């Protein structure tokens, strides 16, 4: 097929450019160019490239700024949707999650398979239920669609604030991921990495809105897919001698299962777990009586510090003693929080499966219950995320909107297959090379991961035998995939390529989220109510200004180092599912749904989910002196809040519509 459009030539050029750049940097690495220079070059070229695309696609025409002129083809819209969807959590977090928690979890919490099934299954719902219907409406935003459907400014306002809340939670996680990737690539501080990469986001979305974002995301989709596939092929070739990564993973599984069985019955491993269990029991006692425990602990630390100083111990040893929370923390809340965090880490060390599932997980358990609940939340959240739904407006016809979902799912499945296969291959390195090694003779990759600016690995010798047991190892799953080249002994150029893909994933999602938030503020909260007849140029300019303000606020918040990327992202899915799925489903497919039902559906669903997430957050529980056993419903994790929010939203939407209709 002839490439008549310059836009498709742009995508082909970006693919060729990425391949040529990787080859040139491989040659530079072989020639002795420092690793930091190579990786930094990937970062600079990526940001400049995205900014140039954004500048080339700049526009002030409202139809192009808000919905890309409604002229995007199905394949191109699918690529943009895939890039919008493949966030930092899924690109840099999924492999680490599968490696650390396994596929089916530890019997208490869900494993990585729940994320794979939930995220991909959500696109099936989106394509079948909403994509074509939204395209037919010719709306601009999701609040705009709901406002038109129910002919209500109140519905529009509530939907706008719901979109802002869900997208803001998601946006902070993406910008946090941008900071991680940029700082690891460039050597800059985390804060400078955030604002440097954010400049590329603003140059794209600020100048051209959805038109620029769509084509930038097309380029980013190429970068994301190529970087993950090339990395997976390189690791496959290194481990099994061929580039077929899924086949290599299947070949590695029998050896991993055999090695996992050996580790599970190893006396040294069992001794380590006994030591960890004893430490957890001691922490439980301290948390129950923190005042007395702090006084006793401080006396012990004071004697140890005095003895160390008398013996002229090194400053590092003294600082290690003074790092004890009982000595360092001045407030009781901070001390209890530190002990609770340590206990959580210890619990993860002995609960996680050695292989990809625990051998004694048979029958129904809390882990399966949490897995099914999480799949439910992720599927419905995917089908209800405002920044994904808005992509249905950018195609010319409803059929193209549905086909674009299929294209997006195809690209996403390729990335997820590579990520899950990588987890299997990396597990073999951990179980065979790291477990059983002496602490003073660790594999070279383990030392490198430990000593990185943002450590990807930590080892604590709990039973003091000088040998690494599986329970001694802690892998930082949020960004572990960035250490794959070190673990597998492939060229460090792949670190830059992988980080370029991770940066593209975070930037593409951040672009879509920023547009969703700024358009909700400008289009739905201001112009549709306060100034409905404002000229087009004023609408676009205010949206641009608000986009910049939102980006800066999100960057400032992200620099305060929030909780894990995956936690924030998953909470955003539950909030989106609870807020928008009931009102969209009933509003589109039930003629009896009215304004009162729509308001009640959104308010009740959002309130239930937000309450459940907040009530089970460690900070809230510590302040209110609550225990998880008191606040968890049916033993479900807080990220599964949508299990309660969605049914409540559907019920209140139905009852509100019926009762208000009967009253009228």
KOLFI-565450 format. One record per residue (C-alpha): residue number from 1; x, y, z. Coordinates in Angstrom, 2 decimals. Layout:
N
   k    east   north      up
 NUM       X       Y       Z
...
! end
This chain:
664
   k    east   north      up
   1    0.00    0.00    0.00
   2    1.31    3.40   -0.94
   3    1.92    5.78    1.92
   4    0.11    8.85    0.63
   5   -0.06   10.65    3.93
   6    2.89   12.50    5.40
   7    1.68   11.29    8.76
   8    2.27    7.66    7.89
   9    5.64    8.60    6.48
  10    6.34   10.16    9.87
  11    5.65    6.85   11.64
  12    7.80    4.94    9.17
  13   10.55    7.50    9.61
  14   10.34    7.23   13.41
  15   10.69    3.43   13.21
  16   13.68    3.68   10.86
  17   15.22    6.43   12.96
  18   14.92    4.38   16.14
  19   16.59    1.39   14.49
  20   19.41    3.51   13.05
  21   19.92    5.35   16.34
  22   20.14    2.06   18.25
  23   22.69    0.66   15.81
  24   24.80    3.83   15.94
  25   24.79    3.84   19.73
  26   25.72    0.15   19.77
  27   28.75    1.04   17.68
  28   29.50    3.96   20.00
  29   29.31    1.64   23.01
  30   31.72   -0.82   21.37
  31   34.03    2.12   20.65
  32   34.20    2.94   24.36
  33   31.71    5.80   24.68
  34   30.58    5.96   28.35
  35   27.27    4.36   29.21
  36   25.90    7.58   30.71
  37   26.51    9.47   27.48
  38   24.75    6.79   25.43
  39   21.72    6.68   27.73
  40   21.53   10.45   28.02
  41   21.54   10.69   24.23
  42   18.48    8.45   24.08
  43   16.72   10.74   26.57
  44   17.56   13.98   24.75
  45   16.69   12.64   21.29
  46   13.37   11.25   22.57
  47   12.21   14.48   24.17
  48   13.35   16.64   21.25
  49   11.66   14.31   18.75
  50    8.31   14.39   20.56
  51    8.51   18.15   20.96
  52    9.20   18.60   17.23
  53    6.18   16.49   16.30
  54    4.07   18.56   18.67
  55    5.33   21.82   17.20
  56    4.74   20.58   13.64
  57    1.13   19.66   14.51
  58    0.32   22.86   16.40
  59   -3.16   24.29   15.95
  60   -5.64   26.80   17.37
  61   -8.73   25.37   15.62
  62  -11.06   23.99   18.34
  63  -12.14   20.93   16.35
  64   -8.51   19.93   15.82
  65   -7.34   20.90   19.29
  66  -10.06   18.97   21.16
  67  -10.77   15.95   18.90
  68   -8.04   16.01   16.20
  69  -10.53   17.10   13.54
  70  -12.34   13.72   13.78
  71  -10.28   12.49   10.82
  72   -7.95    9.92   12.38
  73   -7.94    6.50   10.71
  74   -8.61    3.33   12.71
  75   -5.01    1.98   12.65
  76   -3.55    5.34   13.61
  77   -6.12    5.90   16.34
  78   -5.39    2.38   17.58
  79   -1.69    3.20   17.84
  80   -2.46    6.42   19.72
  81   -4.86    4.58   22.04
  82   -2.28    1.88   22.73
  83    0.38    4.48   23.58
  84   -2.14    6.38   25.71
  85   -2.92    3.15   27.51
  86    0.59    1.69   27.91
  87    1.52    3.77   30.90
  88    4.61    3.72   33.10
  89    2.91    1.19   35.38
  90    2.29   -1.34   32.64
  91    5.57   -0.83   30.78
  92    8.11   -0.63   33.60
  93    6.08   -2.19   36.42
  94    4.44   -5.28   34.97
  95    7.59   -7.36   34.45
  96    8.78   -6.61   37.97
  97    5.36   -7.40   39.41
  98    5.20  -10.78   37.68
  99    8.76  -11.54   38.75
 100    8.19  -10.56   42.37
 101    4.59  -11.65   43.06
 102    4.16  -14.42   40.48
 103    1.16  -14.96   38.24
 104   -1.45  -15.97   40.84
 105   -0.21  -14.15   43.94
 106    0.70  -15.32   47.41
 107   -2.67  -16.58   48.64
 108   -3.59  -13.19   50.12
 109   -3.02  -10.66   47.34
 110   -3.49  -10.89   43.54
 111   -0.62  -11.76   41.23
 112    0.34  -10.27   37.90
 113   -2.09  -12.37   35.86
 114   -5.00  -10.33   37.23
 115   -3.49   -7.19   35.71
 116   -2.95   -8.84   32.32
 117   -6.50  -10.18   32.13
 118   -8.13   -7.05   33.52
 119   -6.31   -4.56   31.32
 120   -6.75   -6.46   28.07
 121  -10.30   -7.56   28.84
 122  -11.31   -3.95   29.40
 123  -10.70   -3.15   25.74
 124  -13.19   -5.82   24.74
 125  -15.80   -4.06   26.88
 126  -14.82   -0.68   25.46
 127  -15.12   -1.85   21.86
 128  -18.41   -3.67   22.38
 129  -20.21   -1.21   24.66
 130  -19.05    2.37   24.28
 131  -16.72    3.20   21.35
 132  -19.30    3.44   18.55
 133  -21.97    5.09   20.73
 134  -19.60    7.82   21.88
 135  -18.46    8.51   18.32
 136  -22.06    8.97   17.21
 137  -22.63   11.67   19.81
 138  -20.10   14.07   18.24
 139  -19.26   15.30   21.75
 140  -15.86   16.66   22.76
 141  -15.37   15.27   26.27
 142  -17.03   12.57   28.38
 143  -18.71   15.19   30.63
 144  -19.91   16.87   27.42
 145  -21.47   13.59   26.27
 146  -23.21   13.03   29.62
 147  -24.37   16.64   29.76
 148  -25.95   16.27   26.32
 149  -27.46   12.88   27.09
 150  -29.26   14.07   30.22
 151  -29.60   17.74   29.22
 152  -28.18   18.76   32.59
 153  -25.48   21.20   33.65
 154  -25.29   19.45   37.03
 155  -24.49   16.11   35.39
 156  -21.83   17.81   33.26
 157  -20.25   19.46   36.29
 158  -20.20   16.30   38.40
 159  -18.79   14.26   35.51
 160  -16.11   16.91   34.96
 161  -14.98   16.76   38.58
 162  -15.02   12.96   38.46
 163  -12.84   13.01   35.34
 164  -10.45   15.46   36.99
 165  -10.13   13.30   40.12
 166   -9.55    9.99   38.28
 167   -7.15   11.54   35.79
 168   -5.20   13.45   38.47
 169   -4.52   10.30   40.49
 170   -3.35    8.58   37.30
 171   -1.32   11.62   36.17
 172    0.73   11.83   39.37
 173    1.79    8.20   38.91
 174    2.85    8.87   35.31
 175    4.89   11.94   36.16
 176    6.50   10.01   39.00
 177    7.45    7.36   36.42
 178    8.82   10.08   34.12
 179   11.02   11.34   36.93
 180   12.33    7.84   37.68
 181   13.21    7.12   34.06
 182   14.68   10.54   33.31
 183   16.84   10.61   36.43
 184   18.13    7.06   35.89
 185   18.98    7.88   32.28
 186   20.53   11.29   32.65
 187   22.08   11.21   36.12
 188   20.04   14.27   37.12
 189   18.15   14.47   40.39
 190   14.64   13.05   40.48
 191   13.10   16.54   40.62
 192   15.07   17.85   37.65
 193   14.25   14.69   35.72
 194   10.53   15.33   36.28
 195   10.63   18.90   35.03
 196   12.96   18.15   32.12
 197   10.72   15.42   30.75
 198    7.64   17.49   31.50
 199    8.91   20.11   29.08
 200    8.52   17.59   26.27
 201    4.94   16.86   27.34
 202    4.01   20.53   27.39
 203    5.56   21.32   24.02
 204    3.43   18.58   22.50
 205    0.05   18.91   24.17
 206    0.21   22.67   24.78
 207    0.80   23.61   21.14
 208   -1.39   21.17   19.27
 209   -3.84   19.59   21.70
 210   -5.37   16.31   20.58
 211   -4.06   16.74   17.02
 212   -0.45   16.91   18.18
 213   -0.94   14.34   20.93
 214   -2.42   11.81   18.49
 215    0.56   11.87   16.16
 216    3.07   12.08   18.97
 217    1.44    9.04   20.54
 218    1.68    7.24   17.20
 219    5.45    7.79   17.25
 220    5.56    6.81   20.92
 221    3.66    3.59   20.16
 222    6.40    2.68   17.67
 223    9.06    3.38   20.31
 224    7.23    1.44   23.03
 225    6.56   -1.68   20.96
 226    9.96   -1.75   19.24
 227   11.92   -1.21   22.47
 228   10.06   -3.95   24.36
 229   10.17   -6.45   21.47
 230   13.86   -5.83   20.71
 231   14.81   -6.13   24.37
 232   12.81   -9.35   24.77
 233   14.40  -10.82   21.65
 234   17.89   -9.92   22.88
 235   17.28  -11.57   26.27
 236   15.76  -14.62   24.57
 237   18.78  -14.97   22.30
 238   21.11  -14.58   25.29
 239   19.38  -17.26   27.36
 240   18.08  -19.80   24.84
 241   19.98  -18.99   21.64
 242   16.99  -17.84   19.57
 243   14.86  -14.64   19.36
 244   11.43  -16.18   20.01
 245   10.83  -14.88   23.50
 246    7.59  -16.74   24.31
 247    9.18  -20.03   23.27
 248   12.23  -19.21   25.39
 249    9.98  -18.57   28.40
 250    8.25  -21.93   27.96
 251   11.65  -23.65   27.70
 252   12.81  -21.99   30.94
 253    9.75  -22.83   33.04
 254   10.61  -26.50   33.90
 255   14.04  -25.51   35.22
 256   12.51  -22.64   37.24
 257    9.91  -24.94   38.80
 258   12.56  -27.50   39.71
 259   14.82  -24.86   41.24
 260   11.88  -23.33   43.15
 261   11.07  -26.71   44.75
 262   14.69  -27.06   45.89
 263   14.68  -23.60   47.48
 264   11.35  -24.12   49.26
 265   12.67  -27.13   51.20
 266   16.21  -25.80   51.73
 267   16.97  -25.74   55.53
 268   18.77  -22.40   55.18
 269   15.72  -20.87   53.48
 270   13.44  -22.22   56.21
 271   15.77  -20.83   58.89
 272   15.70  -17.43   57.24
 273   11.91  -17.45   57.22
 274   11.89  -18.38   60.93
 275   14.14  -15.39   61.71
 276   11.86  -13.09   59.70
 277    8.76  -14.44   61.49
 278   10.41  -13.79   64.87
 279   11.28  -10.24   63.80
 280    7.66   -9.68   62.73
 281    6.45  -10.87   66.12
 282    8.82   -8.42   67.84
 283    7.52   -5.61   65.66
 284    3.94   -6.51   66.57
 285    4.85   -6.12   70.25
 286    6.52   -2.76   69.59
 287    3.59   -1.45   67.58
 288    1.19   -2.48   70.37
 289    3.31   -0.70   73.06
 290    5.24    2.01   71.15
 291    6.11    4.29   74.10
 292    7.76    1.60   76.18
 293    9.35   -0.03   73.12
 294   10.90    3.27   71.99
 295   12.44    3.91   75.38
 296   13.97    0.43   75.54
 297   15.19    0.63   71.94
 298   16.78    4.04   72.48
 299   18.70    2.83   75.50
 300   20.07   -0.10   73.50
 301   21.04    2.13   70.54
 302   22.68    4.69   72.84
 303   24.92    2.00   74.33
 304   25.79    0.65   70.87
 305   26.66    4.12   69.54
 306   28.81    4.91   72.60
 307   30.66    1.59   72.25
 308   31.21    2.18   68.54
 309   32.64    5.64   69.15
 310   34.89    4.34   71.93
 311   36.24    1.69   69.58
 312   36.79    4.28   66.79
 313   34.33    2.57   64.49
 314   33.84    3.98   61.03
 315   31.39    6.79   60.45
 316   29.33    4.49   58.24
 317   28.85    1.98   61.07
 318   27.83    4.73   63.48
 319   25.35    6.18   61.00
 320   23.91    2.72   60.47
 321   23.23    2.42   64.19
 322   21.72    5.90   64.33
 323   19.39    5.04   61.43
 324   17.32    2.94   63.85
 325   13.77    4.40   63.72
 326   13.54    4.54   67.52
 327   16.63    6.78   67.55
 328   15.87    8.80   64.40
 329   12.12    9.43   64.61
 330   11.05   12.22   66.94
 331    7.29   11.67   66.68
 332    5.48    8.58   67.85
 333    3.40    8.44   64.66
 334    6.53    8.45   62.53
 335    8.06    5.67   64.61
 336    4.96    3.44   64.40
 337    4.77    4.11   60.66
 338    8.39    3.03   60.23
 339    7.78   -0.18   62.17
 340    4.64   -0.92   60.15
 341    6.51   -0.35   56.89
 342    9.29   -2.69   58.00
 343    6.75   -5.33   58.96
 344    5.09   -5.06   55.55
 345    8.42   -5.62   53.81
 346    9.12   -8.65   55.99
 347    5.67  -10.09   55.31
 348    6.23   -9.77   51.59
 349    9.59  -11.52   51.91
 350    8.06  -14.71   53.30
 351    4.67  -14.60   51.56
 352    5.70  -14.19   47.93
 353    6.07  -17.36   45.86
 354    9.56  -18.60   45.01
 355    8.44  -19.60   41.53
 356    5.35  -18.16   39.89
 357    2.86  -19.68   42.31
 358    2.90  -21.24   45.76
 359    2.67  -25.03   45.65
 360    0.15  -25.21   48.48
 361   -2.34  -22.75   46.97
 362   -5.22  -25.12   46.37
 363   -8.90  -24.34   46.35
 364  -10.54  -21.03   47.15
 365   -8.47  -18.48   49.11
 366   -8.18  -14.75   49.70
 367   -5.69  -14.41   46.84
 368   -8.15  -15.77   44.28
 369  -10.88  -13.54   45.69
 370   -8.67  -10.47   45.38
 371   -7.56  -11.51   41.89
 372  -11.13  -11.82   40.59
 373  -12.08   -8.52   42.23
 374   -9.09   -6.79   40.69
 375   -9.86   -8.18   37.23
 376  -13.39   -6.80   37.59
 377  -12.12   -3.34   38.57
 378   -9.47   -3.17   35.86
 379  -11.85   -4.30   33.11
 380  -14.58   -1.84   33.98
 381  -12.05    0.89   34.76
 382  -10.40    0.46   31.36
 383  -13.79    0.80   29.68
 384  -14.54    3.96   31.71
 385  -11.26    5.92   31.84
 386  -12.03    9.38   30.41
 387   -8.70    9.81   28.61
 388   -9.21    6.46   26.82
 389  -12.89    7.02   26.05
 390  -12.18   10.39   24.43
 391  -10.18    8.63   21.71
 392  -13.52    7.39   20.33
 393  -14.25   10.98   19.24
 394  -11.21   11.33   16.98
 395  -12.24    8.87   14.25
 396  -14.58    9.72   11.37
 397  -17.13    6.92   11.86
 398  -18.40    4.65   14.65
 399  -17.03    1.61   12.80
 400  -13.56    3.20   12.78
 401  -13.86    3.83   16.53
 402  -14.51    0.13   17.12
 403  -11.76   -0.99   14.75
 404   -9.27    1.32   16.47
 405   -9.92   -0.54   19.74
 406   -8.98   -3.80   18.00
 407   -5.78   -2.23   16.65
 408   -4.92   -0.89   20.11
 409   -5.47   -4.29   21.70
 410   -3.15   -5.91   19.14
 411   -0.25   -3.59   20.03
 412   -0.92   -3.95   23.76
 413   -0.96   -7.75   23.61
 414    2.44   -7.76   21.90
 415    3.94   -5.66   24.70
 416    2.30   -7.74   27.44
 417    3.46  -11.03   25.94
 418    7.02   -9.73   25.89
 419    6.76   -8.35   29.44
 420    5.41  -11.60   30.88
 421    7.99  -13.68   29.00
 422   10.76  -11.41   30.29
 423    9.57  -12.03   33.85
 424   10.01  -15.78   33.35
 425   13.50  -15.39   31.87
 426   14.61  -13.01   34.63
 427   13.31  -15.35   37.33
 428   15.82  -17.95   36.18
 429   18.67  -15.47   36.72
 430   17.47  -14.70   40.26
 431   16.98  -18.32   41.31
 432   20.12  -19.79   39.72
 433   22.72  -17.01   39.93
 434   21.71  -14.98   42.99
 435   20.07  -17.41   45.42
 436   22.78  -19.51   47.06
 437   25.65  -17.12   46.32
 438   27.94  -15.75   49.03
 439   27.43  -12.14   50.08
 440   31.05  -11.33   49.29
 441   30.85  -13.07   45.90
 442   27.60  -11.80   44.42
 443   27.01  -11.89   40.65
 444   28.32   -8.71   39.07
 445   24.81   -7.69   37.97
 446   23.56   -7.89   41.56
 447   26.26   -5.49   42.72
 448   25.36   -3.08   39.92
 449   21.66   -3.17   40.73
 450   22.37   -2.57   44.42
 451   24.66    0.38   43.79
 452   22.54    2.21   41.23
 453   21.36    5.70   42.05
 454   17.87    4.29   42.50
 455   18.58    0.81   43.84
 456   16.76   -2.00   42.04
 457   17.83   -4.69   44.50
 458   18.53   -4.98   48.21
 459   19.78   -8.00   50.17
 460   19.44   -8.49   53.92
 461   21.16  -11.52   55.45
 462   18.51  -12.33   58.06
 463   20.01  -15.57   59.39
 464   23.59  -14.20   59.29
 465   25.02  -17.19   57.41
 466   26.70  -15.09   54.70
 467   24.68  -16.79   51.94
 468   21.83  -15.24   49.97
 469   18.48  -16.96   50.49
 470   15.39  -16.14   48.45
 471   13.72  -14.48   51.44
 472   16.78  -12.21   51.81
 473   16.14  -10.63   48.40
 474   14.00   -7.58   47.78
 475   13.39   -6.53   44.18
 476   11.94   -3.07   43.51
 477    9.28   -4.11   41.03
 478    8.13   -0.59   40.11
 479   11.14   -0.08   37.85
 480   13.06   -3.36   37.94
 481   12.75   -3.79   34.17
 482   15.26   -0.95   33.73
 483   17.90   -3.30   35.14
 484   17.28   -6.09   32.61
 485   20.42   -5.36   30.52
 486   22.57   -5.57   33.65
 487   20.99   -8.84   34.78
 488   21.26  -10.55   31.40
 489   24.69   -9.20   30.40
 490   23.56   -7.63   27.15
 491   24.81   -4.30   25.79
 492   24.08   -1.27   28.00
 493   22.64    0.39   24.89
 494   19.53   -1.69   25.58
 495   19.18    0.22   28.85
 496   18.83    3.41   26.87
 497   16.45    1.79   24.39
 498   14.33    0.36   27.19
 499   14.28    3.65   29.06
 500   13.28    5.44   25.84
 501   10.30    3.08   25.64
 502    9.46    3.62   29.31
 503    9.71    7.38   28.85
 504    7.46    7.18   25.78
 505    4.90    5.17   27.78
 506    4.83    7.68   30.63
 507    4.83   10.73   28.36
 508    2.07    9.44   26.07
 509   -0.26    8.69   28.97
 510    0.59   11.99   30.65
 511   -0.31   13.83   27.42
 512   -3.75   12.26   27.30
 513   -4.41   12.82   31.00
 514   -3.33   16.47   30.87
 515   -5.67   17.13   27.96
 516   -8.54   15.40   29.76
 517   -8.08   17.48   32.92
 518   -7.54   20.83   31.19
 519  -10.46   20.30   28.79
 520  -12.76   19.36   31.68
 521  -11.77   22.54   33.51
 522  -12.03   24.84   30.51
 523  -14.71   23.29   28.30
 524  -17.05   21.67   30.82
 525  -16.70   23.71   34.00
 526  -16.26   27.18   32.52
 527  -17.37   27.71   28.93
 528  -20.43   25.46   28.93
 529  -21.86   27.30   31.93
 530  -20.23   30.71   32.45
 531  -19.46   31.69   28.85
 532  -21.17   29.34   26.37
 533  -20.81   31.77   23.43
 534  -17.09   32.46   23.84
 535  -15.09   32.68   20.60
 536  -13.20   29.51   19.56
 537   -9.75   31.02   20.04
 538  -10.51   31.93   23.66
 539  -11.63   28.36   24.36
 540   -8.41   26.91   23.01
 541   -6.16   29.43   24.78
 542   -7.78   28.91   28.18
 543   -7.46   25.15   27.78
 544   -3.75   25.59   26.99
 545   -3.17   27.79   30.02
 546   -4.96   25.37   32.34
 547   -3.00   22.48   30.84
 548    0.26   24.15   31.84
 549   -1.00   24.91   35.35
 550   -2.20   21.32   35.87
 551    1.11   19.93   34.59
 552    3.13   22.04   37.01
 553    0.90   21.13   39.97
 554    1.11   17.43   39.16
 555    4.90   17.67   38.80
 556    5.18   19.40   42.17
 557    3.04   16.74   43.81
 558    4.97   13.89   42.17
 559    8.29   15.22   43.47
 560    7.06   14.51   47.01
 561    7.55   10.80   46.22
 562    4.04    9.30   46.57
 563    3.24    5.62   47.05
 564    4.04    3.03   44.42
 565    3.13    3.71   40.79
 566    1.06    0.54   40.52
 567   -1.01    1.37   43.61
 568   -1.95    4.84   42.37
 569   -2.76    3.59   38.87
 570   -4.94    0.76   40.15
 571   -6.83    3.12   42.45
 572   -7.53    5.35   39.44
 573   -9.15    2.38   37.68
 574  -11.46    1.67   40.61
 575  -12.44    5.33   40.83
 576  -13.13    5.54   37.07
 577  -15.13    2.31   37.07
 578  -17.26    3.44   40.01
 579  -17.84    6.96   38.68
 580  -18.41    6.47   34.96
 581  -19.21    2.84   34.13
 582  -22.69    2.75   35.74
 583  -23.80    6.08   34.28
 584  -22.45    5.27   30.81
 585  -23.95    1.77   30.74
 586  -27.38    2.86   31.96
 587  -27.32    6.15   30.07
 588  -26.56    4.51   26.72
 589  -28.57    1.30   26.96
 590  -31.55    2.20   29.17
 591  -33.98    4.85   28.00
 592  -35.44    5.19   31.47
 593  -32.20    6.63   32.89
 594  -32.66   10.30   33.75
 595  -30.79   13.21   35.28
 596  -31.51   12.25   38.90
 597  -30.36    8.69   38.30
 598  -27.19    9.89   36.59
 599  -26.28   12.17   39.48
 600  -26.97    9.50   42.09
 601  -25.03    6.86   40.13
 602  -21.89    9.00   39.92
 603  -22.06   10.38   43.46
 604  -22.72    7.04   45.18
 605  -20.17    5.07   43.16
 606  -17.41    7.63   43.60
 607  -18.15    8.12   47.30
 608  -18.03    4.41   48.11
 609  -14.76    3.82   46.22
 610  -13.05    6.95   47.53
 611  -14.05    6.10   51.10
 612  -12.80    2.51   50.84
 613   -9.44    3.55   49.38
 614   -8.96    6.32   51.95
 615  -10.09    4.27   54.95
 616   -7.59    1.53   54.14
 617   -4.63    3.77   53.39
 618   -1.81    3.20   55.94
 619   -1.50    6.94   56.70
 620   -5.21    7.25   57.52
 621   -5.24    4.07   59.58
 622   -2.23    5.21   61.59
 623   -3.78    8.63   62.29
 624   -7.14    7.15   63.30
 625   -5.62    4.14   65.09
 626   -7.44    1.66   62.87
 627   -6.53   -1.87   61.87
 628   -6.97   -3.35   58.39
 629   -9.19   -6.07   59.84
 630  -11.61   -3.33   60.95
 631  -11.83   -1.48   57.62
 632  -11.54   -4.17   54.93
 633  -14.81   -5.44   53.46
 634  -14.85   -9.13   52.54
 635  -11.06   -9.09   52.92
 636  -10.58   -7.21   49.62
 637   -7.60   -4.92   49.03
 638   -8.31   -1.17   48.74
 639   -7.37   -1.18   45.03
 640  -10.47   -3.36   44.50
 641  -12.79   -0.59   45.69
 642  -14.66   -0.67   42.37
 643  -16.22   -4.01   43.38
 644  -18.35   -2.02   45.82
 645  -18.62    1.25   43.90
 646  -19.92   -0.14   40.60
 647  -22.89   -2.16   41.99
 648  -23.83    0.73   44.27
 649  -23.69    3.14   41.32
 650  -25.86    0.87   39.18
 651  -28.37    0.40   42.01
 652  -28.67    4.10   42.84
 653  -28.83    5.01   39.14
 654  -31.73    2.61   38.62
 655  -33.60    3.52   41.81
 656  -33.05    7.26   41.37
 657  -34.42    7.17   37.83
 658  -37.42    5.02   38.76
 659  -38.36    7.03   41.85
 660  -37.97   10.43   40.19
 661  -39.98    9.28   37.15
 662  -42.76    7.96   39.37
 663  -42.84   11.22   41.34
 664  -43.17   13.25   38.15
! end
